[in-house]
Amino acid sequence: MVWQPSLADPPTVKHILDGARFADIAFADVHEPVYYGPDVAAALDWVCGFTCTSEVLNWLDPTAAARAGAHAVRRSPRT
């Protein structure tokens, strides 16, 4: 797997933006709800579409990947 920097890590992002010659880089926390769909199944489909999530699931054998998906649904507070 190729290392991919996290855009959630301010020092990493600052390093990237500094390298692109951006100036006066600042960060602010944002605490707002995120909508991934009308239900757990839709949210799980959405999140499993993220490259990082799908890559991790692809590393698992089919049984473990199915268990991971079922575990995510069971842990949801809205099910």
Secondary structure, DSSP 8 states (H G I E B T S, - for coil): ------TT-HHHHHHHHHHTT--S-------------SSHHHHHHHHHTSHHHHHHHHHS-HHHHHHHHHHHHHH-TT-
